[in-house]
Amino acid sequence: MTSVAEDSGLMNRVQQLPSTVDFPLLQNVDGNKSFHYLDNAATTQMPGDVIQAVTDCYRHYNAPIHRGLYPLAEQASQRYEAARSTVAQFINASSNEQIVFTHSATESINMVAQGWLRPRLKPGDQVWVTRMEHHANFLPWQRLCRESGASLRIIELSEQGELNWQTTEGLFDKSTALIALTQVSNVLGIENPTHKICQQAAANNIPVLVDAAQAVGHQAVDVTGMQCDFLVFSAHKMYGPAGIGILYGKTERLAEMEPLLLGGGMVDYVGKSESQWADIPARFEAGSPNLAGAIGLAAAINFLQQFGMDRVHQYVSELTQRAYKQLSDIGGVTLYPAANSRCSNILSFNLADIHPHDVAQITGEQGVALRAGHHCCQPLMQYLGVDSTLRVSFALYNHVGDIKALLDALDQAKSIFK
């Protein structure tokens, strides 16, 4: 059971944060039917401020970026670069030029894989990933290793779901070409010690890519303090629009990287037999930029920063811990990992003798939206010995009522499958 003091602290914090009324979609699902959205690790809902910012973009300054000399185009370009500056400040990058707009975190990872690592990888090299990686941070490295003759190595987990990085033999060897790891697991909710890993890697001249997709919307991210070489994330997991992502890279790493996409806007000169790329970051942003996406991302950052990322992290973590304790009290529930450590906003579990897909369908009929499946983490599922799990993931607009609705829906599933 949760103590009165814990209840009081959580309620005080929620009063200082946004509620469902700030998120239009949460007011309009199934009319007046109660709706509890717990699939935030996949996509968060957008607050009205972000929707309004995107709408204003299309209404008032939608024009080509860095292509027109007329006032409207110049305004669009200024807004686009202002959004880049907002992102740089948000993750504490040392310059705006270290921020590349992409379509997604997935594209950002592939840009590094093909444009930076591919020309350098050779037989005998090692690329390290963790057992908990999303397929987006596993498959690009797997393919490169297969094609180059390098070895893909895996940092395994402890029984508590934490990385065994300090006892992993060969992790910081000279043969390590790259370490790629998630900051927060999209299945276990484990917060990895990315600062410590990056700092030790930097001491051994080993580049590190950090997938911050599950972290950046719920906790402070500091690329300078972390000393990572690359960092990626997507707007749609942090209260922004879909179709816009970020690649951060140290200046020297981006200078070493070849563009993945070629086309308009990323060249200074094109001749019959040779061309000259534009300066960084323009050389990595071929084609017409996603102006509305960049504007929406900047608006999402401004929305988050008004509350403070430390407060955001504390609230969602406490809410998740509360859910963990209450799920632990339900008979037949298996939580992954069994002992919750450094939990962020994500919980995964299974209900005995009921397939996760059946549970998710029943809870959905009760107005509780959660995820069932392998969550694009099949290497982790193999380690856990299951094909799939249920996953709940919390956001700023969630509250204790969502947990109660979840528990009631799980009781309904259990009663149906008695």
C-alpha positions, 0 to 999 in steps of 0.5 A: 500500500502507498502511504499518506505521505507519499500520496500527499507528495505526489498530489502536490507535484501533480498540481504544479504540472499540466493535466489532461485538459492541456492535451486536446486529444485526451479530451476527445477520445470516445466522447465522454468515455473515460480514457487512460493513455498509457502508451507514451513510450511509443508516442506521447500526446501533444499539448495545445501549445504545440498544436497551436505552434504547428498551426501558426506555422502553416497559417503564417510563415510556411515557405521554403527554408534557405531558398527564397530571398523574399520576406516570407521565406526569410522568416521561415528560415529564421524560425527554422534556425531558431528551433535548432538553437532551442534544441541545442540549448535543451541538450546543452550542445556547445553550438547550434551546428552540432544539431542536425534535423532528421526524420526520426531517431531511427534515421539519425542512427542510420546516418551515423552507421552509414556515413560515419562508421561504415568507411572506418569499420574493418575485420577484427573491429568490435561494435558493442550494443546492449541486450536491451537495445531497440531494433533501431539501435541494433540492426544498423550495427548488425548489418555493418558488422556482417558486411565488414567482417567486424564483430557485433558484441553485446553488453549483457544484463544482471538479474536486476536488468542493469548493464554488466558493463564494468565486468564486460571483457573487451568493452574498452579495448583498442579494437572497439570501433563504437559503443551504441546504447540506450539511455533508458530501456523502452522495455525495462525502464532502466536508466543506464549509467550513460555518463559513466560509460561515455566518460570511460570510453572517452578516456580510451578514445572510443566513440559512443552513440546514445539513443535518448529517445526514451529519456529526453522527454522525461529527464535532463539530457546534457551531451556536453557533460555526458561526453557522448560523440553522437546522441539521437531522439525523436520529437513524437516521444516528447510531446512533439509532432511525428516526422522530426528527429535529432542527430547531435554530433560532436563537431569533429565527428560530424566533420568526419561523416559523409551525408547519407542523403544527397539532393537539394540544399546540401551542396555548395557546388555540383559539377559533372564529375565532382561536388562540394558539400555545404557546411555542417549541418546543412550537408546532412539535411538534403531536400525540403526541411520539415519546418512545421516539425522543427517548430513543433519540436521547439514548442514541445521543448518550451512546454517542458522547460516551463516545468523543469526537467528535474520536476518532470523526472521526479513526478513520472518516476514516482508515478511509475514506482507507485504502479510497480508496487501495486502491480507487485501485489497482484497475483500472477503478475510477473514484472521485468525485471523482478527488482525494479532499479533506476526506473524511469517512466516504463514498466513491463509485465505479464499476466499468468496464463493470458497472452499479452495481446488478449490482455491489451485488447481487454484493457483497451475495451475498458478504456486503458491503452497499453502496449503488448508485443516484443516492443522492437526488442527481440534480443531482450525478449529472448533473454527474458525467455518470453515472446512478448510483454505488456508495457505501461508507460507514463507521461506528465498528464498521467495520474493515480487514477490511470493506475487504478483504471489499469488495475481494474482492467487487469482484474477484468482480464483475469475474470474473463480467463478464469 
